[in-house]
Amino acid sequence: MKIKKCVQKVIGRSIFDSRGIPTVEIDLKTTIGTVRASCPSGASTGSQEALELRDGDSSNCMGKSVQKALIGVEELANSLISTDMHITDQEAIDKHMIELDGTKNKSRVGANSILPMSICFARLGAKYMQMQEWVYLQSLMQRSDMKSCASCSSTAPNLKCALINSQRSKHLPNGSVLVSNTEIDSELKESTKKKEDSGEKEKSNDEKKPNDSEQNEKEEKGSEQNKKVKEDLESEKKETGEKKDSESEKKEADKRKAKEEDADKKSKQKEELKTEKTCKDALLKKKQKPTIPKIFFNIINGGRHADNGLFVQEIMVSFDGHTPYNVLTSASEFIWALKSIVKKKYKLTGVGDEGGFAPPISSLEEGLDLIQEAAKASGITPSIALDVAASEFYKDGKYNIGWKTKDKYVSRFEMIDYYVKIINKYKVAMIEDPFDEKDYEGWEVFMKEANTLGTKVVGDDLIVTNPELIKKAGEEKLCNVALIKMNQIGTITETIQAVKEARKQGMKVMASHRSGETEDIFLAHLAVGLSADYLKAGSLCRTERVSKYNELVRIFEKFSIDTI
């Protein structure tokens, strides 16, 4: 089904994320139902991420409002609903939006308008194919013809359909935008009118229908009249001969032409159905069991995510389990044990941006000691991971590990020695962003040390979900786990390309949320559909985090039911 025959209305609106900051949400109202998606936002960001377009007006939400991005939604909608693209052609749709933006980092239209539109079409494709979203994403991942659609040059493309059509667009309260597909609206109105006219005609015919006795009487009279008319016609035929031959030939020619046009129309419809069937067959090919990623829960927040003295951003834990529900049960029991300890020690149990506790600690060791105490109290021993977010405290070749308390600058080699000490003492399984995104020497040297210790090194700011940067990191052996954040790159297609490049480089994949999240649960389907090895979506606290984990339970349950 083509976009212009399916999408009726596009609504772009400003909503608020989990930190109370405006973000973009989009609704696609279509002939097969409505889909919705929203865009998350990060606090600790890499310098090469796709641009999150904001207004910069300090009088409106501290400059964080998104009216410019909503204008971008309006432009995208006007362009897309004019195209002949199929709603399941995710690559073409995303490429179209990238070319429409025309910049390397999506700064003209805004990644925060492009991403929710991309997710909406992925959801619409899944709905059209009658698939769960993770299955549809898995199928997109398996398409052999998925080509690169890396961001193009800064030259804006010449797309006539990109112009905002005032007849289609309307501005709603609170800055929301509505773009209507006037062509499909007209067709629907015409179709409705025909149905109404047809209904009125049938009703009129029913009212005029005679009773049985009247009908019999009319039939008898009609029979006599028909007999007389027949005799008159035969007589007239003999007299006039074949005067109407030319008219008959013309009618026959008109009939033949109509038949040819009808056959041509049916042929085109048949070809479209054949194309759709081929597409669906390709998508259904190789359907696999869902791969449930290993979850890392951010249970102690620091860095930019909490107002305490912890210089690293996250202390995470992971648990073993046969099902997502088993894992969440272990996490719940562990977190309650930790809460009791934190309350006893610090007299408060406040949480940070991602739902983890934010006790007034001033060192990493103090936080890791709390984890060990909770493990002892709960009887559950987790794997431990850290997100250092070192770019946040890197300056002039030094790392200020006391940036939140009292300045203490150390070199990259002192950082490496410190990490080795922490790994050995606390059995840390994974460290994310241990160095600044440009400190390639630090990454390379630490990777060698980490490999000998069996610790994974995760690249986030280093690679920003960009296939080219992932390739560089893989070839130079800077990290062995690629963190995947959709809004860093801006489209589903490019996210898939990033995962494929990570696999090509022999890396593991970790799907990730952002600190400013919404209630959108698409991340859970992305993690499963792209067969991510790991997932982090915050603590088992705050609904915008827990909703993703609960969706994993539903995905696993649905598959189990379908295979019984």
Secondary structure as a PSIPRED ss2 file (coil, helix, strand):
# PSIPRED VFORMAT (PSIPRED V4.0)

   1 M C   1.000  0.000  0.000
   2 K E   0.000  0.000  1.000
   3 I H   0.000  1.000  0.000
   4 K H   0.000  1.000  0.000
   5 K H   0.000  1.000  0.000
   6 C H   0.000  1.000  0.000
   7 V E   0.000  0.000  1.000
   8 Q E   0.000  0.000  1.000
   9 K E   0.000  0.000  1.000
  10 V E   0.000  0.000  1.000
  11 I E   0.000  0.000  1.000
  12 G E   0.000  0.000  1.000
  13 R E   0.000  0.000  1.000
  14 S E   0.000  0.000  1.000
  15 I E   0.000  0.000  1.000
  16 F E   0.000  0.000  1.000
  17 D C   1.000  0.000  0.000
  18 S C   1.000  0.000  0.000
  19 R C   1.000  0.000  0.000
  20 G C   1.000  0.000  0.000
  21 I C   1.000  0.000  0.000
  22 P E   0.000  0.000  1.000
  23 T E   0.000  0.000  1.000
  24 V E   0.000  0.000  1.000
  25 E E   0.000  0.000  1.000
  26 I E   0.000  0.000  1.000
  27 D E   0.000  0.000  1.000
  28 L E   0.000  0.000  1.000
  29 K E   0.000  0.000  1.000
  30 T E   0.000  0.000  1.000
  31 T C   1.000  0.000  0.000
  32 I C   1.000  0.000  0.000
  33 G E   0.000  0.000  1.000
  34 T E   0.000  0.000  1.000
  35 V E   0.000  0.000  1.000
  36 R E   0.000  0.000  1.000
  37 A E   0.000  0.000  1.000
  38 S E   0.000  0.000  1.000
  39 C C   1.000  0.000  0.000
  40 P C   1.000  0.000  0.000
  41 S E   0.000  0.000  1.000
  42 G C   1.000  0.000  0.000
  43 A C   1.000  0.000  0.000
  44 S C   1.000  0.000  0.000
  45 T C   1.000  0.000  0.000
  46 G C   1.000  0.000  0.000
  47 S C   1.000  0.000  0.000
  48 Q C   1.000  0.000  0.000
  49 E C   1.000  0.000  0.000
  50 A C   1.000  0.000  0.000
  51 L C   1.000  0.000  0.000
  52 E C   1.000  0.000  0.000
  53 L C   1.000  0.000  0.000
  54 R C   1.000  0.000  0.000
  55 D C   1.000  0.000  0.000
  56 G C   1.000  0.000  0.000
  57 D C   1.000  0.000  0.000
  58 S C   1.000  0.000  0.000
  59 S C   1.000  0.000  0.000
  60 N C   1.000  0.000  0.000
  61 C H   0.000  1.000  0.000
  62 M H   0.000  1.000  0.000
  63 G H   0.000  1.000  0.000
  64 K C   1.000  0.000  0.000
  65 S C   1.000  0.000  0.000
  66 V C   1.000  0.000  0.000
  67 Q H   0.000  1.000  0.000
  68 K H   0.000  1.000  0.000
  69 A H   0.000  1.000  0.000
  70 L H   0.000  1.000  0.000
  71 I H   0.000  1.000  0.000
  72 G H   0.000  1.000  0.000
  73 V H   0.000  1.000  0.000
  74 E H   0.000  1.000  0.000
  75 E H   0.000  1.000  0.000
  76 L H   0.000  1.000  0.000
  77 A H   0.000  1.000  0.000
  78 N H   0.000  1.000  0.000
  79 S H   0.000  1.000  0.000
  80 L H   0.000  1.000  0.000
  81 I C   1.000  0.000  0.000
  82 S C   1.000  0.000  0.000
  83 T C   1.000  0.000  0.000
  84 D C   1.000  0.000  0.000
  85 M C   1.000  0.000  0.000
  86 H E   0.000  0.000  1.000
  87 I C   1.000  0.000  0.000
  88 T C   1.000  0.000  0.000
  89 D C   1.000  0.000  0.000
  90 Q H   0.000  1.000  0.000
  91 E H   0.000  1.000  0.000
  92 A H   0.000  1.000  0.000
  93 I H   0.000  1.000  0.000
  94 D H   0.000  1.000  0.000
  95 K H   0.000  1.000  0.000
  96 H H   0.000  1.000  0.000
  97 M H   0.000  1.000  0.000
  98 I H   0.000  1.000  0.000
  99 E H   0.000  1.000  0.000
 100 L H   0.000  1.000  0.000
 101 D H   0.000  1.000  0.000
 102 G C   1.000  0.000  0.000
 103 T C   1.000  0.000  0.000
 104 K C   1.000  0.000  0.000
 105 N C   1.000  0.000  0.000
 106 K C   1.000  0.000  0.000
 107 S C   1.000  0.000  0.000
 108 R C   1.000  0.000  0.000
 109 V C   1.000  0.000  0.000
 110 G C   1.000  0.000  0.000
 111 A H   0.000  1.000  0.000
 112 N H   0.000  1.000  0.000
 113 S H   0.000  1.000  0.000
 114 I H   0.000  1.000  0.000
 115 L H   0.000  1.000  0.000
 116 P H   0.000  1.000  0.000
 117 M H   0.000  1.000  0.000
 118 S H   0.000  1.000  0.000
 119 I H   0.000  1.000  0.000
 120 C H   0.000  1.000  0.000
 121 F H   0.000  1.000  0.000
 122 A H   0.000  1.000  0.000
 123 R H   0.000  1.000  0.000
 124 L H   0.000  1.000  0.000
 125 G H   0.000  1.000  0.000
 126 A H   0.000  1.000  0.000
 127 K H   0.000  1.000  0.000
 128 Y H   0.000  1.000  0.000
 129 M C   1.000  0.000  0.000
 130 Q C   1.000  0.000  0.000
 131 M C   1.000  0.000  0.000
 132 Q C   1.000  0.000  0.000
 133 E H   0.000  1.000  0.000
 134 W H   0.000  1.000  0.000
 135 V H   0.000  1.000  0.000
 136 Y H   0.000  1.000  0.000
 137 L H   0.000  1.000  0.000
 138 Q H   0.000  1.000  0.000
 139 S H   0.000  1.000  0.000
 140 L H   0.000  1.000  0.000
 141 M H   0.000  1.000  0.000
 142 Q H   0.000  1.000  0.000
 143 R C   1.000  0.000  0.000
 144 S C   1.000  0.000  0.000
 145 D C   1.000  0.000  0.000
 146 M C   1.000  0.000  0.000
 147 K C   1.000  0.000  0.000
 148 S C   1.000  0.000  0.000
 149 C C   1.000  0.000  0.000
 150 A C   1.000  0.000  0.000
 151 S C   1.000  0.000  0.000
 152 C C   1.000  0.000  0.000
 153 S C   1.000  0.000  0.000
 154 S C   1.000  0.000  0.000
 155 T C   1.000  0.000  0.000
 156 A C   1.000  0.000  0.000
 157 P C   1.000  0.000  0.000
 158 N C   1.000  0.000  0.000
 159 L C   1.000  0.000  0.000
 160 K H   0.000  1.000  0.000
 161 C H   0.000  1.000  0.000
 162 A H   0.000  1.000  0.000
 163 L C   1.000  0.000  0.000
 164 I C   1.000  0.000  0.000
 165 N C   1.000  0.000  0.000
 166 S C   1.000  0.000  0.000
 167 Q C   1.000  0.000  0.000
 168 R C   1.000  0.000  0.000
 169 S E   0.000  0.000  1.000
 170 K E   0.000  0.000  1.000
 171 H E   0.000  0.000  1.000
 172 L C   1.000  0.000  0.000
 173 P H   0.000  1.000  0.000
 174 N H   0.000  1.000  0.000
 175 G H   0.000  1.000  0.000
 176 S C   1.000  0.000  0.000
 177 V E   0.000  0.000  1.000
 178 L E   0.000  0.000  1.000
 179 V E   0.000  0.000  1.000
 180 S E   0.000  0.000  1.000
 181 N C   1.000  0.000  0.000
 182 T H   0.000  1.000  0.000
 183 E H   0.000  1.000  0.000
 184 I H   0.000  1.000  0.000
 185 D H   0.000  1.000  0.000
 186 S H   0.000  1.000  0.000
 187 E H   0.000  1.000  0.000
 188 L H   0.000  1.000  0.000
 189 K H   0.000  1.000  0.000
 190 E H   0.000  1.000  0.000
 191 S H   0.000  1.000  0.000
 192 T H   0.000  1.000  0.000
 193 K H   0.000  1.000  0.000
 194 K H   0.000  1.000  0.000
 195 K H   0.000  1.000  0.000
 196 E H   0.000  1.000  0.000
 197 D H   0.000  1.000  0.000
 198 S H   0.000  1.000  0.000
 199 G H   0.000  1.000  0.000
 200 E H   0.000  1.000  0.000
 201 K H   0.000  1.000  0.000
 202 E H   0.000  1.000  0.000
 203 K H   0.000  1.000  0.000
 204 S H   0.000  1.000  0.000
 205 N H   0.000  1.000  0.000
 206 D H   0.000  1.000  0.000
 207 E H   0.000  1.000  0.000
 208 K H   0.000  1.000  0.000
 209 K C   1.000  0.000  0.000
 210 P C   1.000  0.000  0.000
 211 N C   1.000  0.000  0.000
 212 D H   0.000  1.000  0.000
 213 S H   0.000  1.000  0.000
 214 E H   0.000  1.000  0.000
 215 Q H   0.000  1.000  0.000
 216 N H   0.000  1.000  0.000
 217 E H   0.000  1.000  0.000
 218 K H   0.000  1.000  0.000
 219 E H   0.000  1.000  0.000
 220 E H   0.000  1.000  0.000
 221 K H   0.000  1.000  0.000
 222 G H   0.000  1.000  0.000
 223 S H   0.000  1.000  0.000
 224 E H   0.000  1.000  0.000
 225 Q H   0.000  1.000  0.000
 226 N H   0.000  1.000  0.000
 227 K H   0.000  1.000  0.000
 228 K H   0.000  1.000  0.000
 229 V H   0.000  1.000  0.000
 230 K H   0.000  1.000  0.000
 231 E H   0.000  1.000  0.000
 232 D H   0.000  1.000  0.000
 233 L H   0.000  1.000  0.000
 234 E H   0.000  1.000  0.000
 235 S H   0.000  1.000  0.000
 236 E H   0.000  1.000  0.000
 237 K H   0.000  1.000  0.000
 238 K H   0.000  1.000  0.000
 239 E H   0.000  1.000  0.000
 240 T H   0.000  1.000  0.000
 241 G C   1.000  0.000  0.000
 242 E C   1.000  0.000  0.000
 243 K C   1.000  0.000  0.000
 244 K C   1.000  0.000  0.000
 245 D H   0.000  1.000  0.000
 246 S H   0.000  1.000  0.000
 247 E H   0.000  1.000  0.000
 248 S H   0.000  1.000  0.000
 249 E H   0.000  1.000  0.000
 250 K H   0.000  1.000  0.000
 251 K H   0.000  1.000  0.000
 252 E H   0.000  1.000  0.000
 253 A H   0.000  1.000  0.000
 254 D H   0.000  1.000  0.000
 255 K H   0.000  1.000  0.000
 256 R H   0.000  1.000  0.000
 257 K H   0.000  1.000  0.000
 258 A H   0.000  1.000  0.000
 259 K H   0.000  1.000  0.000
 260 E H   0.000  1.000  0.000
 261 E H   0.000  1.000  0.000
 262 D H   0.000  1.000  0.000
 263 A H   0.000  1.000  0.000
 264 D H   0.000  1.000  0.000
 265 K H   0.000  1.000  0.000
 266 K H   0.000  1.000  0.000
 267 S H   0.000  1.000  0.000
 268 K H   0.000  1.000  0.000
 269 Q H   0.000  1.000  0.000
 270 K H   0.000  1.000  0.000
 271 E H   0.000  1.000  0.000
 272 E H   0.000  1.000  0.000
 273 L H   0.000  1.000  0.000
 274 K H   0.000  1.000  0.000
 275 T H   0.000  1.000  0.000
 276 E H   0.000  1.000  0.000
 277 K H   0.000  1.000  0.000
 278 T H   0.000  1.000  0.000
 279 C H   0.000  1.000  0.000
 280 K H   0.000  1.000  0.000
 281 D H   0.000  1.000  0.000
 282 A H   0.000  1.000  0.000
 283 L H   0.000  1.000  0.000
 284 L H   0.000  1.000  0.000
 285 K C   1.000  0.000  0.000
 286 K C   1.000  0.000  0.000
 287 K C   1.000  0.000  0.000
 288 Q C   1.000  0.000  0.000
 289 K C   1.000  0.000  0.000
 290 P C   1.000  0.000  0.000
 291 T C   1.000  0.000  0.000
 292 I C   1.000  0.000  0.000
 293 P C   1.000  0.000  0.000
 294 K E   0.000  0.000  1.000
 295 I E   0.000  0.000  1.000
 296 F E   0.000  0.000  1.000
 297 F E   0.000  0.000  1.000
 298 N E   0.000  0.000  1.000
 299 I E   0.000  0.000  1.000
 300 I E   0.000  0.000  1.000
 301 N E   0.000  0.000  1.000
 302 G C   1.000  0.000  0.000
 303 G H   0.000  1.000  0.000
 304 R H   0.000  1.000  0.000
 305 H H   0.000  1.000  0.000
 306 A C   1.000  0.000  0.000
 307 D C   1.000  0.000  0.000
 308 N C   1.000  0.000  0.000
 309 G C   1.000  0.000  0.000
 310 L C   1.000  0.000  0.000
 311 F C   1.000  0.000  0.000
 312 V C   1.000  0.000  0.000
 313 Q C   1.000  0.000  0.000
 314 E E   0.000  0.000  1.000
 315 I E   0.000  0.000  1.000
 316 M E   0.000  0.000  1.000
 317 V E   0.000  0.000  1.000
 318 S E   0.000  0.000  1.000
 319 F C   1.000  0.000  0.000
 320 D C   1.000  0.000  0.000
 321 G C   1.000  0.000  0.000
 322 H C   1.000  0.000  0.000
 323 T C   1.000  0.000  0.000
 324 P H   0.000  1.000  0.000
 325 Y H   0.000  1.000  0.000
 326 N H   0.000  1.000  0.000
 327 V H   0.000  1.000  0.000
 328 L H   0.000  1.000  0.000
 329 T H   0.000  1.000  0.000
 330 S H   0.000  1.000  0.000
 331 A H   0.000  1.000  0.000
 332 S H   0.000  1.000  0.000
 333 E H   0.000  1.000  0.000
 334 F H   0.000  1.000  0.000
 335 I H   0.000  1.000  0.000
 336 W H   0.000  1.000  0.000
 337 A H   0.000  1.000  0.000
 338 L H   0.000  1.000  0.000
 339 K H   0.000  1.000  0.000
 340 S H   0.000  1.000  0.000
 341 I H   0.000  1.000  0.000
 342 V H   0.000  1.000  0.000
 343 K H   0.000  1.000  0.000
 344 K H   0.000  1.000  0.000
 345 K H   0.000  1.000  0.000
 346 Y H   0.000  1.000  0.000
 347 K C   1.000  0.000  0.000
 348 L C   1.000  0.000  0.000
 349 T C   1.000  0.000  0.000
 350 G C   1.000  0.000  0.000
 351 V E   0.000  0.000  1.000
 352 G C   1.000  0.000  0.000
 353 D C   1.000  0.000  0.000
 354 E C   1.000  0.000  0.000
 355 G C   1.000  0.000  0.000
 356 G C   1.000  0.000  0.000
 357 F E   0.000  0.000  1.000
 358 A C   1.000  0.000  0.000
 359 P C   1.000  0.000  0.000
 360 P C   1.000  0.000  0.000
 361 I C   1.000  0.000  0.000
 362 S C   1.000  0.000  0.000
 363 S C   1.000  0.000  0.000
 364 L H   0.000  1.000  0.000
 365 E H   0.000  1.000  0.000
 366 E H   0.000  1.000  0.000
 367 G H   0.000  1.000  0.000
 368 L H   0.000  1.000  0.000
 369 D H   0.000  1.000  0.000
 370 L H   0.000  1.000  0.000
 371 I H   0.000  1.000  0.000
 372 Q H   0.000  1.000  0.000
 373 E H   0.000  1.000  0.000
 374 A H   0.000  1.000  0.000
 375 A H   0.000  1.000  0.000
 376 K H   0.000  1.000  0.000
 377 A H   0.000  1.000  0.000
 378 S H   0.000  1.000  0.000
 379 G C   1.000  0.000  0.000
 380 I C   1.000  0.000  0.000
 381 T C   1.000  0.000  0.000
 382 P C   1.000  0.000  0.000
 383 S E   0.000  0.000  1.000
 384 I E   0.000  0.000  1.000
 385 A E   0.000  0.000  1.000
 386 L E   0.000  0.000  1.000
 387 D E   0.000  0.000  1.000
 388 V C   1.000  0.000  0.000
 389 A C   1.000  0.000  0.000
 390 A H   0.000  1.000  0.000
 391 S H   0.000  1.000  0.000
 392 E H   0.000  1.000  0.000
 393 F H   0.000  1.000  0.000
 394 Y E   0.000  0.000  1.000
 395 K E   0.000  0.000  1.000
 396 D C   1.000  0.000  0.000
 397 G C   1.000  0.000  0.000
 398 K E   0.000  0.000  1.000
 399 Y E   0.000  0.000  1.000
 400 N E   0.000  0.000  1.000
 401 I C   1.000  0.000  0.000
 402 G C   1.000  0.000  0.000
 403 W C   1.000  0.000  0.000
 404 K C   1.000  0.000  0.000
 405 T C   1.000  0.000  0.000
 406 K C   1.000  0.000  0.000
 407 D C   1.000  0.000  0.000
 408 K C   1.000  0.000  0.000
 409 Y E   0.000  0.000  1.000
 410 V E   0.000  0.000  1.000
 411 S C   1.000  0.000  0.000
 412 R H   0.000  1.000  0.000
 413 F H   0.000  1.000  0.000
 414 E H   0.000  1.000  0.000
 415 M H   0.000  1.000  0.000
 416 I H   0.000  1.000  0.000
 417 D H   0.000  1.000  0.000
 418 Y H   0.000  1.000  0.000
 419 Y H   0.000  1.000  0.000
 420 V H   0.000  1.000  0.000
 421 K H   0.000  1.000  0.000
 422 I H   0.000  1.000  0.000
 423 I H   0.000  1.000  0.000
 424 N H   0.000  1.000  0.000
 425 K H   0.000  1.000  0.000
 426 Y H   0.000  1.000  0.000
 427 K C   1.000  0.000  0.000
 428 V E   0.000  0.000  1.000
 429 A E   0.000  0.000  1.000
 430 M E   0.000  0.000  1.000
 431 I E   0.000  0.000  1.000
 432 E E   0.000  0.000  1.000
 433 D C   1.000  0.000  0.000
 434 P C   1.000  0.000  0.000
 435 F C   1.000  0.000  0.000
 436 D C   1.000  0.000  0.000
 437 E C   1.000  0.000  0.000
 438 K C   1.000  0.000  0.000
 439 D C   1.000  0.000  0.000
 440 Y H   0.000  1.000  0.000
 441 E H   0.000  1.000  0.000
 442 G H   0.000  1.000  0.000
 443 W H   0.000  1.000  0.000
 444 E H   0.000  1.000  0.000
 445 V H   0.000  1.000  0.000
 446 F H   0.000  1.000  0.000
 447 M H   0.000  1.000  0.000
 448 K H   0.000  1.000  0.000
 449 E H   0.000  1.000  0.000
 450 A H   0.000  1.000  0.000
 451 N H   0.000  1.000  0.000
 452 T H   0.000  1.000  0.000
 453 L H   0.000  1.000  0.000
 454 G C   1.000  0.000  0.000
 455 T C   1.000  0.000  0.000
 456 K E   0.000  0.000  1.000
 457 V E   0.000  0.000  1.000
 458 V E   0.000  0.000  1.000
 459 G E   0.000  0.000  1.000
 460 D C   1.000  0.000  0.000
 461 D C   1.000  0.000  0.000
 462 L C   1.000  0.000  0.000
 463 I C   1.000  0.000  0.000
 464 V C   1.000  0.000  0.000
 465 T C   1.000  0.000  0.000
 466 N C   1.000  0.000  0.000
 467 P H   0.000  1.000  0.000
 468 E H   0.000  1.000  0.000
 469 L H   0.000  1.000  0.000
 470 I H   0.000  1.000  0.000
 471 K H   0.000  1.000  0.000
 472 K H   0.000  1.000  0.000
 473 A H   0.000  1.000  0.000
 474 G H   0.000  1.000  0.000
 475 E H   0.000  1.000  0.000
 476 E C   1.000  0.000  0.000
 477 K C   1.000  0.000  0.000
 478 L C   1.000  0.000  0.000
 479 C C   1.000  0.000  0.000
 480 N C   1.000  0.000  0.000
 481 V E   0.000  0.000  1.000
 482 A E   0.000  0.000  1.000
 483 L E   0.000  0.000  1.000
 484 I E   0.000  0.000  1.000
 485 K C   1.000  0.000  0.000
 486 M H   0.000  1.000  0.000
 487 N H   0.000  1.000  0.000
 488 Q H   0.000  1.000  0.000
 489 I H   0.000  1.000  0.000
 490 G C   1.000  0.000  0.000
 491 T C   1.000  0.000  0.000
 492 I H   0.000  1.000  0.000
 493 T H   0.000  1.000  0.000
 494 E H   0.000  1.000  0.000
 495 T H   0.000  1.000  0.000
 496 I H   0.000  1.000  0.000
 497 Q H   0.000  1.000  0.000
 498 A H   0.000  1.000  0.000
 499 V H   0.000  1.000  0.000
 500 K H   0.000  1.000  0.000
 501 E H   0.000  1.000  0.000
 502 A H   0.000  1.000  0.000
 503 R H   0.000  1.000  0.000
 504 K H   0.000  1.000  0.000
 505 Q C   1.000  0.000  0.000
 506 G C   1.000  0.000  0.000
 507 M C   1.000  0.000  0.000
 508 K E   0.000  0.000  1.000
 509 V E   0.000  0.000  1.000
 510 M E   0.000  0.000  1.000
 511 A E   0.000  0.000  1.000
 512 S E   0.000  0.000  1.000
 513 H C   1.000  0.000  0.000
 514 R C   1.000  0.000  0.000
 515 S C   1.000  0.000  0.000
 516 G E   0.000  0.000  1.000
 517 E C   1.000  0.000  0.000
 518 T C   1.000  0.000  0.000
 519 E C   1.000  0.000  0.000
 520 D C   1.000  0.000  0.000
 521 I C   1.000  0.000  0.000
 522 F H   0.000  1.000  0.000
 523 L H   0.000  1.000  0.000
 524 A H   0.000  1.000  0.000
 525 H H   0.000  1.000  0.000
 526 L H   0.000  1.000  0.000
 527 A H   0.000  1.000  0.000
 528 V H   0.000  1.000  0.000
 529 G H   0.000  1.000  0.000
 530 L C   1.000  0.000  0.000
 531 S C   1.000  0.000  0.000
 532 A C   1.000  0.000  0.000
 533 D C   1.000  0.000  0.000
 534 Y E   0.000  0.000  1.000
 535 L E   0.000  0.000  1.000
 536 K E   0.000  0.000  1.000
 537 A C   1.000  0.000  0.000
 538 G C   1.000  0.000  0.000
 539 S C   1.000  0.000  0.000
 540 L C   1.000  0.000  0.000
 541 C C   1.000  0.000  0.000
 542 R C   1.000  0.000  0.000
 543 T H   0.000  1.000  0.000
 544 E H   0.000  1.000  0.000
 545 R H   0.000  1.000  0.000
 546 V H   0.000  1.000  0.000
 547 S H   0.000  1.000  0.000
 548 K H   0.000  1.000  0.000
 549 Y H   0.000  1.000  0.000
 550 N H   0.000  1.000  0.000
 551 E H   0.000  1.000  0.000
 552 L H   0.000  1.000  0.000
 553 V H   0.000  1.000  0.000
 554 R H   0.000  1.000  0.000
 555 I H   0.000  1.000  0.000
 556 F H   0.000  1.000  0.000
 557 E H   0.000  1.000  0.000
 558 K H   0.000  1.000  0.000
 559 F H   0.000  1.000  0.000
 560 S H   0.000  1.000  0.000
 561 I H   0.000  1.000  0.000
 562 D H   0.000  1.000  0.000
 563 T C   1.000  0.000  0.000
 564 I C   1.000  0.000  0.000
